[in-house]
Amino acid sequence: MNVRRLIPTTAVAGAVALGLFSLSACSGSAESADKKSDGKLDVVASFYPMQYLAEQIGGEHVSVRTLTEPGVEPHDLDLQPKERGSLEEADFILYLKGVQPAVDDAIKDAGVKNTVDAATLTKLENHGAEDGHDHGAHAEEGHTEEEAGHGHEHEHEAGGDPHLWLNPVKYAEVAKGVGAALEKADPDNAAAYQKNTSALVKKLTALDASFEKGLEKTDTKTFITTHAAFGYLAERYGLDQEGISGLDPEAEPSPKRIQELQQVAKEEKVTTVFFETLASDKTAKTLAKDTGLKTDVLDPLEGITDKSKGEDYIEVMRSNLTALQKALGAK
C-alpha cells in the first residue's frame, strides 16, 4: 500500500510566495501582457485539466482556448502548422510538460513570455515503477518495456508522473501557482484572480475531504485500471493502483502481466476492472471476463466529452469517488 504524503498548507503557501511558477526566458519582466481588443487575456491551455484551471481562475477576464479538442486522446495529440503558429499570438500559455510531447515542443518554439508549466508548481512523483503495485511490472527488474506493457511510460518517469490533477490537494497547489502567474501577467485584474483562486481552492479542499471520508473504510484497497494514471490519487487516499498497461493508455499488456493481475484480483478481493472513456475498453473487458470481475469507468479527466459522467472536473471526480466506493466496498 502506498504511504500517504500530505502537503502542509504552509508549504503550499510558501511555494507560491517564492514564485515557483515557470516562465520562459523573458518572464522576469513585470510588464503586463498585451490584451486583445476585447480587453481579455488570450489564454491557450494544452488540455482539459489546464483549461479548467484557466477558466476557473481567469473568469471573465480571460478568453481560453484549448489545443486538445473534446474526445481527442491528449497523449497522442499532433499539432498542425496552423495550430503551432497560433501559439505565438497567445498572451498566456498554460501547459503540463510531460503529457504531450508535440505540445511541449511547440510551446518551446512559440517563445511566449507568459508561459507556465504546471509541472513546476508542485513536486512531481514517480509512480511508474516503485513497487509493482502502481503501474505494473518493472522494466528495472529484468523485464523489457514490451513485456511490462509500458509503451512510452519511460518518457513520463524521467520527469515524474504528470497526472497530478487527480490529487485535489496537488491540483489546488497548482491552482495557486497559476493564480499568481495570472496576477503577474495581468496586474490590473489581480484582485479578481486572487478571489477566483481562493474559490477554486475551497472547492478542491471540499473534494479532498469527500474522498478522504468516502474511502476511509473499505473492504479492499486495491483497484485495477487500464490507464495507470491514478498514482497520485492512490497515494493520497491510501489505495493500491494496479495498472494493466502503465501510463500509456494504449499499450498492450504482456501475458505475464495478465496472469499477475488475475492473481492480485483473487488475493486482494478486487471486484472491478476500470477503463476510461478516451481509450479502448477491450483489455479491461477481456481481463474482467477471464477473472469474473465487473467493469466500470474511472475517468482520468484528460478531456470532457458527452460520455463523461459530469460536466466539469469537480462533477467527474465525484463520479470517480462513487465508482471507487462501489468497487472497493466502502462502509
C-alpha positions in Angstrom: 0.0 0.0 0.0 1.3 3.5 -0.8 2.4 5.7 2.0 0.3 8.9 2.0 2.2 12.1 1.7 0.2 15.0 3.0 1.2 18.5 1.8 1.1 21.1 4.6 -0.9 24.2 3.9 2.1 26.3 5.0 4.3 24.5 2.5 1.9 25.2 -0.3 1.7 28.9 0.6 5.4 29.1 0.8 5.9 27.6 -2.6 3.5 30.2 -4.1 5.1 33.0 -2.2 8.5 32.1 -3.6 7.1 32.2 -7.1 7.7 28.6 -8.1 5.9 29.0 -11.4 7.9 28.6 -14.6 8.0 31.3 -17.2 10.0 31.5 -20.4 13.3 33.3 -20.7 11.6 36.8 -20.7 9.4 36.1 -17.7 11.4 38.2 -15.4 9.7 41.3 -16.8 6.9 42.8 -14.7 5.2 44.1 -17.8 1.5 43.2 -18.3 0.7 41.0 -21.2 -0.8 42.8 -24.3 -4.5 42.0 -24.3 -6.8 41.6 -27.3 -9.3 44.2 -28.5 -12.0 42.9 -26.2 -9.8 43.5 -23.2 -9.5 39.9 -22.3 -6.3 37.9 -21.8 -5.9 35.3 -24.6 -5.1 32.1 -22.8 -4.1 28.9 -24.5 -4.4 25.7 -22.4 -2.8 22.4 -23.5 -5.6 20.1 -22.5 -8.6 19.9 -20.2 -7.0 20.0 -16.7 -5.2 23.1 -17.6 -8.2 24.6 -19.4 -10.3 24.1 -16.3 -7.8 26.0 -14.1 -7.5 28.8 -16.6 -11.3 29.2 -16.9 -12.0 29.0 -13.1 -9.2 31.4 -12.1 -9.4 33.7 -15.1 -13.1 34.1 -15.1 -14.5 36.9 -17.2 -11.1 38.4 -17.7 -9.7 35.7 -19.9 -10.6 34.0 -23.2 -9.5 30.4 -23.0 -8.8 28.1 -26.0 -7.5 24.6 -25.7 -5.1 22.7 -28.0 -6.9 19.4 -27.3 -10.4 19.2 -28.5 -13.0 17.1 -26.6 -12.7 13.4 -27.5 -9.1 13.6 -28.5 -6.6 11.4 -26.5 -4.2 14.1 -25.3 -1.1 11.9 -25.2 -1.4 11.3 -29.0 -2.1 14.9 -30.0 -0.2 16.1 -33.1 -0.4 19.8 -33.8 -0.9 21.2 -37.3 1.3 24.1 -38.5 -1.6 26.5 -38.2 -2.1 25.5 -34.5 1.6 25.8 -33.8 1.6 29.3 -35.4 -1.4 30.4 -33.3 0.6 29.8 -30.1 2.8 32.7 -30.9 -0.2 35.0 -30.7 -1.3 34.0 -27.2 -0.9 36.3 -24.2 -0.6 33.4 -21.8 0.1 29.7 -22.2 -0.7 27.1 -19.6 0.5 23.5 -20.1 1.8 20.5 -18.2 5.1 19.2 -19.5 5.4 15.5 -19.9 1.9 14.7 -21.0 2.0 15.8 -24.7 5.5 15.8 -26.4 4.3 17.6 -29.5 2.8 20.3 -27.4 5.9 20.7 -25.3 8.0 21.2 -28.4 5.5 23.7 -30.0 5.3 25.8 -26.8 9.1 25.9 -26.6 9.3 27.2 -30.2 6.5 29.7 -29.6 8.6 31.7 -27.1 5.6 33.4 -25.5 6.7 35.5 -22.5 3.9 34.4 -20.1 4.3 30.6 -20.4 3.6 28.5 -17.4 4.4 24.8 -16.9 2.1 23.4 -14.2 4.7 20.7 -13.5 6.9 23.4 -11.9 4.2 24.4 -9.5 4.4 21.3 -7.3 6.7 18.4 -6.8 6.2 15.5 -9.2 6.5 12.0 -8.0 7.5 8.7 -9.7 4.6 6.3 -9.7 5.7 4.3 -12.7 7.9 1.6 -11.2 8.0 1.9 -7.4 6.8 -1.3 -6.0 4.9 -3.4 -8.6 1.6 -2.0 -7.5 1.3 1.3 -9.1 2.0 0.7 -12.7 2.6 -3.0 -13.4 5.7 -5.0 -14.0 9.1 -3.2 -13.7 11.4 -2.8 -16.6 14.1 -2.2 -14.0 13.6 -5.7 -12.6 14.6 -7.5 -15.7 11.5 -7.1 -17.9 11.7 -5.4 -21.2 9.3 -2.5 -21.8 7.3 -4.6 -24.2 6.9 -7.3 -21.5 5.9 -4.7 -19.0 3.5 -3.1 -21.4 4.9 0.3 -20.7 4.9 1.8 -24.2 6.2 5.4 -23.7 5.9 5.3 -19.9 9.7 5.9 -19.5 9.2 9.3 -21.1 7.0 10.3 -18.2 9.2 8.8 -15.5 12.2 10.9 -16.5 10.3 13.9 -15.1 7.9 12.2 -12.8 4.3 11.1 -13.2 2.4 14.1 -14.7 -1.1 13.1 -13.7 -1.1 15.4 -10.6 -4.6 16.8 -11.1 -6.1 13.6 -9.9 -5.0 14.5 -6.4 -7.2 17.5 -5.4 -4.5 18.7 -2.9 -1.8 18.9 -5.6 -4.2 20.4 -8.1 -5.0 23.1 -5.5 -1.3 23.8 -5.1 -1.0 24.2 -8.9 -4.1 26.4 -8.9 -2.4 28.8 -6.5 0.6 29.0 -8.7 -1.5 29.6 -11.8 -3.4 32.4 -10.0 -0.1 34.0 -9.1 1.1 33.8 -12.7 -2.1 35.4 -14.0 -1.7 38.2 -11.4 1.7 38.9 -12.7 0.7 38.8 -16.4 -2.4 41.0 -15.8 -1.9 43.0 -12.6 -5.0 45.2 -13.4 -7.2 42.2 -12.6 -5.1 40.7 -9.8 -7.8 41.1 -7.2 -10.2 39.1 -9.3 -7.7 36.3 -9.9 -7.0 36.1 -6.2 -10.7 35.8 -5.4 -11.3 33.2 -8.1 -8.2 31.2 -7.0 -9.5 31.2 -3.4 -12.9 30.0 -4.5 -11.4 27.1 -6.6 -9.1 26.0 -3.8 -12.1 25.9 -1.5 -13.9 23.6 -3.9 -10.8 21.3 -4.2 -10.4 21.2 -0.4 -14.0 20.1 -0.1 -13.5 17.5 -2.8 -10.4 16.2 -1.0 -12.4 15.9 2.3 -15.1 13.9 0.4 -12.5 11.4 -0.9 -10.8 11.2 2.5 -14.1 10.3 4.3 -15.5 8.2 1.5 -12.6 5.9 1.1 -11.5 5.7 4.8 -13.1 2.3 5.4 -13.3 -0.2 2.5 -13.3 -4.0 2.1 -10.2 -3.7 -0.2 -7.7 -1.0 -1.0 -6.7 -2.4 -4.4 -8.2 -1.4 -7.8 -7.3 -2.4 -11.3 -7.3 0.1 -14.2 -6.3 0.1 -17.8 -4.7 3.5 -17.6 -2.3 3.8 -14.7 -3.0 7.5 -14.2 -4.2 7.3 -10.6 -0.9 7.1 -8.8 -1.4 10.4 -7.0 -4.9 9.6 -6.1 -4.0 6.2 -4.8 -1.2 7.6 -2.7 -3.3 10.4 -1.3 -6.1 8.1 -0.1 -4.1 5.0 0.9 -5.0 2.8 -2.1 -3.1 0.4 -4.3 -3.4 1.0 -8.0 -2.8 -2.0 -10.3 -2.3 -0.7 -13.8 -2.9 -3.1 -16.7 -0.6 -1.4 -19.1 1.2 1.5 -17.4 1.0 5.2 -18.0 0.3 4.8 -21.7 -3.4 4.0 -22.1 -2.9 2.3 -25.5 -0.1 0.0 -24.5 -0.8 -3.8 -24.7 -0.1 -5.8 -21.5 2.0 -8.9 -21.6 0.5 -12.4 -20.9 2.7 -12.4 -17.8 1.1 -9.1 -16.6 -2.4 -10.5 -17.2 -1.5 -13.5 -15.0 -0.2 -11.3 -12.3 -3.4 -9.3 -12.3 -5.6 -12.4 -12.1 -3.6 -13.5 -9.0 -3.9 -10.0 -7.5 -7.6 -9.9 -8.1 -8.0 -13.1 -6.1 -5.7 -12.2 -3.2 -6.9 -8.6 -2.8 -10.6 -9.2 -3.2 -10.8 -7.0 -6.3 -14.3 -6.7 -7.7 -13.9 -4.3 -10.7 -11.6 -3.6 -13.6 -11.8 0.1 -14.6 -11.4 1.6 -18.0 -11.7 5.2 -19.3 -13.8 6.9 -21.9 -11.0 8.1 -24.3 -9.3 4.8 -24.8 -10.3 1.2 -25.8 -12.0 -0.9 -23.1 -11.1 -4.2 -24.9 -8.4 -5.2 -22.5 -10.4 -4.3 -19.4 -13.4 -6.4 -20.6 -11.2 -9.3 -21.5 -9.5 -9.4 -18.1 -12.8 -8.9 -16.3 -14.4 -11.8 -18.2 -11.4 -14.1 -17.5 -11.5 -13.3 -13.8 -15.2 -13.0 -13.3 -15.0 -9.3 -12.4 -17.2 -6.3 -13.2 -16.1 -3.3 -15.3 -16.7 0.4 -14.7 -15.4 3.8 -15.7 -12.7 5.6 -13.8 -12.1 8.8 -15.6 -8.5 10.2 -15.7 -10.1 13.5 -16.7 -7.9 14.3 -19.6 -10.9 15.5 -21.5 -14.6 16.1 -21.1 -17.0 14.6 -23.7 -20.7 13.6 -23.9 -19.7 10.3 -22.4 -18.1 11.9 -19.3 -20.0 11.3 -16.0 -20.2 15.0 -15.2 -19.9 18.4 -16.8 -16.6 19.5 -15.3 -13.7 18.5 -13.2 -15.5 18.5 -9.8 -18.5 16.5 -11.1 -16.4 13.9 -12.8 -14.1 13.5 -9.8 -17.2 12.9 -7.6 -18.4 10.3 -10.1 -14.9 8.7 -9.8 -15.4 8.7 -6.0 -18.7 6.9 -6.3 -17.2 4.3 -8.6 -14.3 3.7 -6.3 -16.6 3.4 -3.2 -18.7 0.8 -5.0 -15.7 -1.2 -6.3 -13.8 -1.1 -3.0 -16.7 -1.9 -0.8 -16.8 1.4 1.1 -18.6 1.2 4.5 
